Amino acid sequence: MPTLSPFLSAFAVIAVVIGLRLLVLPLLDPRKWYWRALLLSGSILLAWRYVAWRFTETLAPLGLTPDGILSWGFAILEALTVVSSSFAFLILTRTKERTTEADRHAGWWLPRPPPRVDVFIPTYDEQIEVLERTVVGAKAIEYPAFRVFILDDGGRAWLRDFCAEHGVGYITRTHKSHAKAGNINNALRLRARDADRPDFVAIFDADFVPHLNFIERTLALFHEPTVGLVQTPQHFFNSDPIQHNLGIGAAYPDDQRHFFDNVQPSRDAWGIAACSGTSSMLRAHAVEEIGGVPTESVTEDFLLTLRLSEHGWRTVYLNEALSEGLAAEGLPEYMTQRGRWCLGMMQIVRNVYNPFGHNNLKLIDRVSVLDSFLYWTTAFSFRLAGVVCPLLYWWTGIMVVNATAINVISYYAPYYLALMATLNWISKRLFTPILNDVTQLIVAWPIARAGALGLLTKGPHKFAVTAKGGDRAKIIIQWRLMAPFIILLALSVGGLIVPLTTDFVFNTAGTAGDGVVVVMFWTIYNILVLSVAIAVCIDRPRYNRPQRQIVEPITLTVDGRAQRGWIVNLGPGGARVSGPVGLATGATGTLTLPLVGDVETTVAAPTNDGYRLIFAVTPLQRAQIIERLHTASGAPGADSGDLGRMLHELARAMAD
């Protein structure tokens, strides 16, 4: 049966990849560099095998024709994504954890007095509910020699009064130049003149809360005098819009987990860990030596890393959950934030540190810049092109990828399966088909636009601060963001249906032999991705903000009758409890909370298994609740993917 041999050969390669994933990878330690190097190298080889096939067997003749231009253009973009992946995989071959080092060098300054530390909280327009968490958490840090300062670029009188009430410093300025970087530099200059000037400065965004041991743990890594900055990961106590709108926050980690849990430790192993803005500690002398926090980019954090390295200072990474923050809650804010990150990277490459230009960057720092540049310029553009290209065949007859199904199985399937198996082995199952593509597609256009703006124009470029807080209790359909996905979905579905039902005049696809099967399955996959992307564009209510899920026994006393039960959600202003029965809406009483005591409460409404309560707390009790929710050790949110639970939660969200 000679016609079966190509299929058998193709599926044999796939079987080998799947077999390695199921039988071998569970036995290997992903912390060992040699296993990482072996598997990542294998994935890279399969990727370049696929690229070689694409350029030799799947393209239209090179020429100034629509087929030639689009076919070669898409292939070049795809090859650039493989170049980007190759750099990323090279970096991922090594990893470094510094927890043992931090343990070993805790208190390195003894018997001398502890270093003086300032905690800076830059703010512009955040609301009181956001700032209160951060201030309460910062004040609760367990360290003997630190001060907390709010850096207010909004010049708000009520915030000055709030700082005085809570005993924290307040710094503002008349000229608001250079945004966050300028705000921090102003505070550094002012504090450098004081008698108690800091030796180190911790930076927290206004929506990030430090844990009790933040200073103690990060200071331990400054035992080496060449360390200028210690970065820690960002963790989030709420779901981002993709997690929340799909209802999968407990099973699908936020989209930054791979960077902070895997990429940053690998970058640290190569000496190119990057500052991420918040939850970092700076050596004051190092920042003074380089002239302050750089202001040439809206992503001053990455630029600060490069400037420090240029002057001989190291940035290191402590992969411990030492803070937690508020992820962007609405989809527009989420997209704006990612676009700003891309814009900042393009400003660095264009105006400051071209990886191929004349500057003082070390070779490994040039690789770091090039890796980041390639990621922002290729991954998201390719995702957008991947949705558009099948439509070119259905509606114009242009075949961008002219390949048979058997060749796709032979070349693309092993590469893709090896890629997913290796990345999930390294990252605790953070990569899920469809959802990862949705995450990239949602932000593809704003990132592509920001990339072009930052790379092709000198600036200055205006950018929007990511809005946090506010009323999120209503369903908001983001029609403007959803419309392109609806159009692409309609064209994709139409591309499958119209050729089967009519000789519609605009459909000139005709036939393409076995290649049409490839385009058909490509289109079906895009339909799934676009359908989920449309669902993500419906911002679901966040009723319990700023409550968090916490389960522990409580006693609720109403009308003199005490009932035992369980707290389910807890926040500074209220809670949801299960267990008590027979309570009337509006009834008052006390809720006995562990470590807080008796809190005056009112029954707001019944729930399926209990009641929703509203608190009347004292200022001390409110601070105690915030500390309980946000300052304890540990990482909030999911840190690994669970496909079974994800499907269950997704089905439940759709049912709701």
Secondary structure as the mmCIF struct_conf table of DSSP 4:
data_model
#
loop_
_struct_conf.conf_type_id
_struct_conf.id
_struct_conf.beg_label_comp_id
_struct_conf.beg_label_asym_id
_struct_conf.beg_label_seq_id
_struct_conf.end_label_comp_id
_struct_conf.end_label_asym_id
_struct_conf.end_label_seq_id
HELX_RH_3T_P HELX_RH_3T_P1 PRO A 2 LEU A 4
HELX_RH_AL_P HELX_RH_AL_P1 SER A 5 GLY A 19
HELX_RH_PI_P HELX_RH_PI_P1 LEU A 20 VAL A 24
HELX_RH_3T_P HELX_RH_3T_P2 LEU A 25 LEU A 27
BEND BEND1 LEU A 28 LEU A 28
TURN_TY1_P TURN_TY1_P1 PRO A 30 ARG A 31
HELX_RH_AL_P HELX_RH_AL_P2 TRP A 33 GLU A 57
BEND BEND2 THR A 58 THR A 58
HELX_LH_PP_P HELX_LH_PP_P1 ALA A 60 PRO A 61
BEND BEND3 LEU A 62 THR A 65
HELX_RH_AL_P HELX_RH_AL_P3 PRO A 66 LEU A 92
TURN_TY1_P TURN_TY1_P2 THR A 93 THR A 93
HELX_RH_AL_P HELX_RH_AL_P4 THR A 99 ARG A 104
TURN_TY1_P TURN_TY1_P3 HIS A 105 PRO A 111
BEND BEND4 ARG A 112 ARG A 112
HELX_LH_PP_P HELX_LH_PP_P2 PRO A 113 ARG A 116
STRN STRN1 VAL A 117 THR A 123
BEND BEND5 TYR A 124 ASP A 125
HELX_RH_AL_P HELX_RH_AL_P5 ILE A 128 LYS A 139
TURN_TY1_P TURN_TY1_P4 ALA A 140 ALA A 140
BEND BEND6 PRO A 144 ALA A 145
STRN STRN2 PHE A 146 ASP A 152
TURN_TY1_P TURN_TY1_P5 ASP A 153 GLY A 154
HELX_RH_AL_P HELX_RH_AL_P6 ALA A 157 HIS A 166
TURN_TY1_P TURN_TY1_P6 GLY A 167 GLY A 167
STRN STRN3 GLY A 169 THR A 172
BEND BEND7 THR A 174 THR A 174
TURN_TY1_P TURN_TY1_P7 SER A 177 HIS A 178
HELX_RH_AL_P HELX_RH_AL_P7 ALA A 179 ALA A 192
TURN_TY1_P TURN_TY1_P8 ARG A 193 ARG A 193
BEND BEND8 ASP A 194 ASP A 194
TURN_TY1_P TURN_TY1_P9 ALA A 195 ASP A 196
BEND BEND9 ASP A 199 ASP A 199
STRN STRN4 PHE A 200 ILE A 203
TURN_TY1_P TURN_TY1_P10 ALA A 206 ASP A 207
STRN STRN5 PHE A 208 PRO A 210
TURN_TY1_P TURN_TY1_P11 LEU A 212 ASN A 213
HELX_RH_AL_P HELX_RH_AL_P8 PHE A 214 LEU A 219
HELX_RH_3T_P HELX_RH_3T_P3 ALA A 220 HIS A 223
BEND BEND10 GLU A 224 GLU A 224
TURN_TY1_P TURN_TY1_P12 PRO A 225 THR A 226
STRN STRN6 VAL A 227 GLN A 231
STRN STRN7 PHE A 236 PHE A 236
BEND BEND11 PHE A 237 ASN A 238
HELX_RH_AL_P HELX_RH_AL_P9 PRO A 241 LEU A 246
TURN_TY1_P TURN_TY1_P13 GLY A 247 GLY A 247
TURN_TY1_P TURN_TY1_P14 GLY A 249 ALA A 251
BEND BEND12 TYR A 252 TYR A 252
TURN_TY1_P TURN_TY1_P15 ASP A 255 GLN A 256
HELX_RH_AL_P HELX_RH_AL_P10 ARG A 257 HIS A 258
HELX_RH_PI_P HELX_RH_PI_P2 PHE A 259 VAL A 263
HELX_RH_AL_P HELX_RH_AL_P11 GLN A 264 TRP A 270
TURN_TY1_P TURN_TY1_P16 GLY A 271 GLY A 271
BEND BEND13 GLY A 277 SER A 279
STRN STRN8 SER A 280 ARG A 283
HELX_RH_AL_P HELX_RH_AL_P12 ALA A 284 GLU A 289
TURN_TY1_P TURN_TY1_P17 ILE A 290 GLY A 291
BEND BEND14 GLY A 292 VAL A 293
BEND BEND15 GLU A 296 VAL A 298
HELX_RH_AL_P HELX_RH_AL_P13 GLU A 300 GLU A 310
TURN_TY1_P TURN_TY1_P18 HIS A 311 GLY A 312
STRN STRN9 ARG A 314 TYR A 317
BEND BEND16 GLU A 320 GLU A 320
STRN STRN10 SER A 323 GLY A 325
BEND BEND17 GLY A 330 GLY A 330
HELX_RH_AL_P HELX_RH_AL_P14 LEU A 331 GLN A 347
HELX_RH_PI_P HELX_RH_PI_P3 ILE A 348 VAL A 352
TURN_TY1_P TURN_TY1_P19 PRO A 355 PHE A 356
BEND BEND18 GLY A 357 ASN A 359
HELX_RH_AL_P HELX_RH_AL_P15 LEU A 363 LEU A 374
HELX_RH_PI_P HELX_RH_PI_P4 TYR A 375 ALA A 379
HELX_RH_AL_P HELX_RH_AL_P16 PHE A 380 THR A 396
BEND BEND19 VAL A 400 VAL A 401
HELX_RH_AL_P HELX_RH_AL_P17 ALA A 405 ASN A 407
HELX_RH_PI_P HELX_RH_PI_P5 VAL A 408 TYR A 412
HELX_RH_AL_P HELX_RH_AL_P18 ALA A 413 SER A 427
TURN_TY1_P TURN_TY1_P20 LYS A 428 LYS A 428
BEND BEND20 ARG A 429 ARG A 429
TURN_TY1_P TURN_TY1_P21 PRO A 433 ILE A 434
HELX_RH_AL_P HELX_RH_AL_P19 LEU A 435 LEU A 456
HELX_LH_PP_P HELX_LH_PP_P3 ALA A 464 ALA A 467
BEND BEND21 GLY A 470 GLY A 470
BEND BEND22 LYS A 474 LYS A 474
STRN STRN11 ILE A 476 ILE A 477
HELX_RH_AL_P HELX_RH_AL_P20 TRP A 479 THR A 501
TURN_TY1_P TURN_TY1_P22 VAL A 505 PHE A 506
TURN_TY1_P TURN_TY1_P23 GLY A 513 ASP A 514
HELX_RH_AL_P HELX_RH_AL_P21 GLY A 515 VAL A 536
TURN_TY1_P TURN_TY1_P24 CYS A 537 CYS A 537
STRN STRN12 ILE A 538 ASP A 539
TURN_TY1_P TURN_TY1_P25 TYR A 543 PRO A 546
STRN STRN13 ARG A 548 VAL A 558
TURN_TY1_P TURN_TY1_P26 ASP A 559 GLY A 560
STRN STRN14 ARG A 561 GLY A 571
TURN_TY1_P TURN_TY1_P27 PRO A 572 GLY A 573
STRN STRN15 GLY A 574 SER A 578
BEND BEND23 GLY A 579 GLY A 579
BEND BEND24 GLY A 582 GLY A 582
HELX_LH_PP_P HELX_LH_PP_P4 LEU A 583 ALA A 584
TURN_TY1_P TURN_TY1_P28 THR A 585 GLY A 586
STRN STRN16 THR A 588 LEU A 593
TURN_TY1_P TURN_TY1_P29 PRO A 594 VAL A 596
STRN STRN17 GLY A 597 PRO A 606
BEND BEND25 ASN A 608 ASP A 609
STRN STRN18 GLY A 610 ALA A 616
HELX_RH_AL_P HELX_RH_AL_P22 PRO A 619 HIS A 630
BEND BEND26 THR A 631 GLY A 634
BEND BEND27 GLY A 637 GLY A 637
BEND BEND28 SER A 640 SER A 640
HELX_RH_AL_P HELX_RH_AL_P23 LEU A 643 ALA A 655
#
